Amino acid sequence: MDEIKNSETQEIINLANAIRPAELVTQSQGYIKRYALPPGWSDKIYDEESLLSAPARKKGTVRLDEQDSFIAYINRHKMTDLTTIYCQADYRQSKVDFDCVINDHQGANDGQQWRDHRALYTPVFSEEWKRWSGGNKQQHSQVEFASFVEENLADIASVEGMPSGKELLEMAISFEANQDKRYKSSIRLQSGGVQLNFVEDDDAQTLQQMKLFEKISIGIPVFWNGTAYRIDARLRYRVTQGVLKFWYELIRPDKVIEDATKTMIEKIKSETGVPLYFGKI
């Protein structure tokens, strides 16, 4: 009796050892396999793409730092009737982003794609734009304002009816403002010394000078390595308790960013031949 039991036990063990996972589905590529396992076992999917000599298809996301590199990458990998560029632009918030989907869905039926090969590009604002936009509406002392003008003198555009860079610097260094009392200040930038004087009489020359400097015009690129654009600014000043403050207010900088972005878009569309839409996936 014991021999029979031992024989049956051994047969069960041998049968269990003979059980092998059954392959259910093998994709056409041959690198993903799924198996049916005995009861109580968990099924698993094995992706063996990494064992292939090359990936089954292109995928991944790359971030480009410069417009020409973005265009070159698209031209290198674009797919006919599939590649699409999406642009998100908030000009008031100074935000512009491009997202190119190399393997986007096709317009025809059964044209679905994986949409997982992408090129991203966020235009970098120029150093000049960062300086002028960063100081927009910020009040400065006469010394600070004169120093700012001196450091960015090359950005002042020569426009008829508006001060040149040299004239603006002279105004910032030696300024007279008509209030209840006329405030006068002279500055030597090298030493930083300031001399303050208050006089009672009006000065027609001062009034004429203030009319000339109501606005200034600057010519700077919006984006790094881009074309220079003209943007006007209102020049403001205030004397409070004998303290003179200067500042400027850029006039509709969002419209300048919009124009620069549209110029960039036209170049990208022209040199890639890829459709562009405003929005995001």
C-alpha positions in Angstrom: 0.0 0.0 0.0 2.8 2.4 0.9 4.5 1.6 -2.4 1.3 2.6 -4.3 1.0 5.9 -2.4 4.7 6.7 -3.0 4.3 5.9 -6.7 1.2 8.3 -7.0 3.1 11.0 -5.2 6.1 10.7 -7.5 3.8 10.9 -10.5 2.2 14.1 -9.2 5.6 15.6 -8.6 6.8 14.6 -12.1 3.6 16.1 -13.6 4.1 19.4 -11.8 7.7 19.6 -13.0 6.6 19.1 -16.5 4.2 22.1 -16.5 5.6 25.0 -18.5 4.2 28.5 -19.0 2.2 28.7 -22.3 2.8 31.7 -24.5 -0.5 33.5 -25.3 0.4 36.4 -27.6 3.6 37.4 -29.3 3.5 40.8 -31.0 4.7 41.1 -34.6 7.9 42.8 -33.4 8.7 39.7 -31.4 10.1 41.4 -28.3 7.0 41.5 -26.0 5.7 38.2 -24.8 2.8 37.2 -22.5 2.4 33.8 -20.8 -0.4 31.8 -19.3 0.7 30.3 -16.0 -0.9 27.5 -13.8 -3.6 28.4 -11.2 -2.2 30.4 -8.3 0.6 31.8 -10.4 0.7 35.4 -11.5 1.0 36.3 -15.1 3.8 38.5 -16.3 4.6 40.5 -19.4 8.2 40.5 -20.6 9.5 43.4 -22.7 12.7 42.4 -24.4 13.1 45.5 -26.6 16.3 46.3 -24.8 17.8 43.1 -26.2 17.2 44.2 -29.8 20.1 45.7 -31.8 18.0 49.0 -32.1 14.7 50.3 -30.6 11.5 49.3 -32.4 10.7 53.0 -33.1 11.8 56.5 -32.3 10.6 58.0 -29.0 11.7 60.4 -26.4 11.6 64.1 -25.5 14.4 66.6 -26.3 14.6 70.2 -25.1 16.3 72.7 -27.5 17.8 75.9 -26.3 17.9 77.9 -29.6 15.6 78.5 -32.5 17.8 77.3 -35.3 18.5 74.1 -33.3 14.8 73.5 -32.9 14.3 73.9 -36.6 17.2 71.6 -37.5 16.0 68.9 -35.1 12.5 69.0 -36.6 13.9 68.8 -40.2 16.0 65.8 -39.2 13.2 63.8 -37.7 9.9 65.1 -39.2 7.4 62.6 -40.7 5.2 63.5 -43.7 1.6 64.4 -42.7 2.4 63.4 -39.1 4.7 66.0 -37.4 2.9 68.9 -35.8 4.0 72.0 -33.8 2.0 73.5 -31.0 2.6 77.0 -29.6 1.4 78.4 -26.3 1.8 82.1 -26.0 0.8 84.4 -23.1 2.2 87.8 -24.1 1.1 89.6 -21.0 2.9 87.1 -18.9 5.9 87.0 -21.2 5.6 83.3 -21.8 6.1 81.5 -25.1 6.6 77.8 -25.5 6.8 75.5 -28.6 6.1 71.7 -28.5 6.7 69.7 -31.7 5.2 66.2 -31.8 7.2 64.3 -34.4 4.8 61.3 -34.4 1.4 63.1 -34.1 -1.9 61.7 -35.1 -2.7 61.8 -38.8 -5.8 63.5 -40.1 -7.1 60.5 -42.1 -8.9 57.5 -40.5 -6.7 55.0 -38.7 -4.0 57.6 -38.6 -3.4 57.3 -34.8 0.2 57.5 -33.6 2.0 57.2 -30.2 2.8 60.9 -29.9 5.8 60.2 -27.7 8.6 61.6 -29.8 8.7 65.4 -29.0 10.9 68.4 -29.3 10.4 71.3 -26.8 11.6 74.9 -27.2 11.2 77.9 -24.9 12.7 81.0 -26.4 15.2 82.7 -24.1 14.7 86.5 -23.7 17.7 88.6 -24.5 19.8 90.1 -21.7 18.8 93.6 -22.8 15.1 92.7 -22.6 15.6 91.2 -19.1 17.3 94.4 -17.9 14.7 96.8 -19.3 11.6 94.7 -18.4 13.0 93.9 -15.0 13.4 97.6 -14.2 10.0 98.5 -15.5 8.1 100.8 -13.1 10.7 100.5 -10.4 11.7 103.8 -8.8 15.4 104.7 -8.6 17.4 107.4 -6.9 19.1 109.9 -9.2 22.4 108.1 -8.8 20.9 104.7 -9.5 19.0 105.9 -12.5 22.1 107.7 -14.0 24.1 104.5 -13.4 21.5 102.4 -15.2 21.4 104.7 -18.2 25.2 104.8 -18.4 25.4 101.0 -18.3 22.7 100.6 -21.0 23.5 103.6 -23.1 23.8 101.6 -26.3 20.1 100.5 -26.0 18.7 104.1 -26.4 17.4 104.5 -29.9 17.9 107.7 -31.9 14.3 108.7 -32.7 13.2 112.1 -33.9 11.5 114.0 -31.1 13.0 111.8 -28.4 16.3 112.2 -26.5 19.4 110.4 -27.6 21.4 108.2 -25.1 23.8 111.0 -24.5 21.0 113.5 -23.8 19.3 111.1 -21.5 22.5 110.5 -19.5 23.1 114.3 -19.2 19.6 114.7 -17.9 20.0 112.0 -15.4 23.3 113.4 -14.2 22.2 117.0 -13.9 18.4 117.5 -13.4 16.1 120.4 -12.5 12.5 119.8 -11.5 9.8 122.5 -11.0 7.8 121.9 -7.8 6.8 124.3 -5.0 10.6 124.8 -4.9 12.9 123.9 -7.7 15.1 120.9 -6.9 18.5 120.8 -8.5 21.1 118.0 -8.3 24.5 117.4 -9.9 26.2 114.0 -9.9 29.7 112.8 -10.6 29.3 109.2 -11.5 32.9 108.2 -10.9 32.9 109.3 -7.3 29.2 108.9 -6.6 29.1 112.3 -4.9 25.8 114.3 -4.9 25.2 118.0 -4.5 21.6 119.2 -3.6 20.4 122.7 -4.1 16.9 124.3 -3.7 16.0 127.6 -5.3 12.8 129.6 -5.4 12.6 130.9 -8.9 11.1 129.2 -11.9 13.3 128.1 -14.8 11.8 128.1 -18.3 14.7 126.0 -19.5 13.8 123.3 -17.0 10.2 123.2 -18.2 11.4 122.9 -21.8 13.8 120.1 -20.9 11.0 118.1 -19.1 8.8 118.3 -22.2 11.6 116.8 -24.3 12.1 113.9 -21.9 8.5 112.8 -21.5 9.3 109.7 -23.5 12.3 107.7 -24.5 12.8 105.0 -27.1 14.9 101.9 -26.9 15.9 99.4 -29.5 16.7 96.0 -28.2 16.2 92.3 -29.3 13.3 90.6 -27.5 14.8 87.1 -27.7 18.4 86.0 -27.5 20.2 86.3 -30.8 17.0 87.9 -32.3 16.1 91.0 -34.3 16.1 94.3 -32.4 12.7 96.0 -31.9 11.7 99.5 -30.9 9.8 100.0 -27.7 8.9 103.3 -26.2 8.8 104.2 -22.5 7.3 107.0 -20.5 9.8 108.7 -18.3 8.5 109.5 -14.8 10.0 111.4 -11.8 8.8 112.6 -8.4 10.2 114.7 -5.7 8.9 113.8 -2.2 10.3 115.5 0.9 13.3 116.6 -1.1 14.1 113.1 -2.4 14.1 112.8 -6.2 13.0 109.5 -7.8 13.1 108.4 -11.4 11.4 105.5 -13.2 10.2 104.5 -16.6 7.1 102.7 -17.8 7.4 100.5 -20.9 4.5 101.1 -23.3 2.7 97.8 -24.2 5.7 95.5 -24.0 3.3 92.6 -24.7 2.7 93.8 -28.2 6.4 93.8 -28.9 6.7 90.3 -27.6 3.7 89.3 -29.8 5.3 90.8 -32.9 8.7 89.1 -32.2 6.9 85.8 -31.6 5.0 86.0 -34.8 8.2 86.7 -36.7 9.7 83.6 -35.1 6.6 81.5 -35.9 6.8 82.5 -39.6 10.5 81.4 -39.7 9.8 78.1 -38.1 6.8 77.3 -40.4 8.8 78.4 -43.5 11.9 76.5 -42.8 10.3 73.2 -41.6 7.1 73.1 -43.7 5.3 71.7 -40.6 1.8 72.9 -39.6 1.6 75.0 -36.4 -1.3 75.4 -34.1 -1.8 77.6 -31.0 -2.5 75.3 -28.0 -1.1 72.2 -26.3 -1.6 68.5 -26.3 
